[in-house]
Amino acid sequence: MQKQTQLPLPARRTMQKVGSDTRDARLRRRLSMELVAERAGISRATLRKIENGDTSVSLGAFVSVLFSLGMIDRLQEIADASHDLVGRQLEEEHLPQRIHTKKTKKHV
């Protein structure tokens, strides 16, 4: 068995929840592991790892599973700037206080 990447506890819990939620979504759709794995282009073992929250699975495999379940839309919003409150606050702190414009000479 491969050693899982050491992630902070909150990150591991998040992976486990996302994996569990993915499994629940598959079951709600009454789709077999074989069918979802085939549609996602991954092995059944990889799908099992995703559903168990295994951190060694590639993001690409995870995204393929979400796509095959018709759940990819919300994933596009994860790092969107409109949801990045900390990043926007930091950016605003570094905005210039004044903006200097070039003076143009008037032609008389």
Secondary structure, DSSP 8 states (H G I E B T S, - for coil): --------HHHHHHHHHHHHHHHHHHHHTT--HHHHHHHHTS-HHHHHHHHTT-TTS-HHHHHHHHHHTT--GGGGGTT-GGG-HHHHHHHHHTS-S-----------
